[in-house]
Amino acid sequence: MTLPCAGGADDKDHLIRQAMATASPNAGNCRAAPALNRKRIRMIGCFRALLILAIIAALAGCGVVAAPVRGTSAVVKVVPVAGDVVAAPLDVTADVID
């Protein structure tokens, strides 16, 4: 038995849904379409996220990998006496990564 779709269900609409239901199992079921749309929307969202990540990786090069080293170097440079001494190897490491 199929459930009526949203809105008023005329006799003509009911007959059309019954005819469609006999043609294919999910044709008369109004609840089958939203599940399919949700899967499609989720797949498109995942594809967009992967595409954006690929573009960012291509444009950024290895800067993304060197960013934490550069951030640590900047934080260490704030230390008054030993900051520059400790930050020097970190700067060299970040330059090598880039």
Residue pairs with C-beta under 8 A, 6 or more apart in sequence:
2 17
2 18
2 21
2 28
2 29
2 30
3 29
3 30
3 31
4 13
4 14
4 17
4 30
5 13
5 17
5 30
6 30
17 28
18 28
20 27
20 28
21 27
21 28
21 29
26 32
56 64
57 64
61 98
62 97
62 98
63 98
65 97
66 94
66 97
66 98
69 90
69 93
69 94
69 97
70 90
70 91
70 94
72 90
73 87
73 90
73 91
73 94
74 87
76 83
76 86
76 87
76 90
77 83
77 84
77 87
79 86
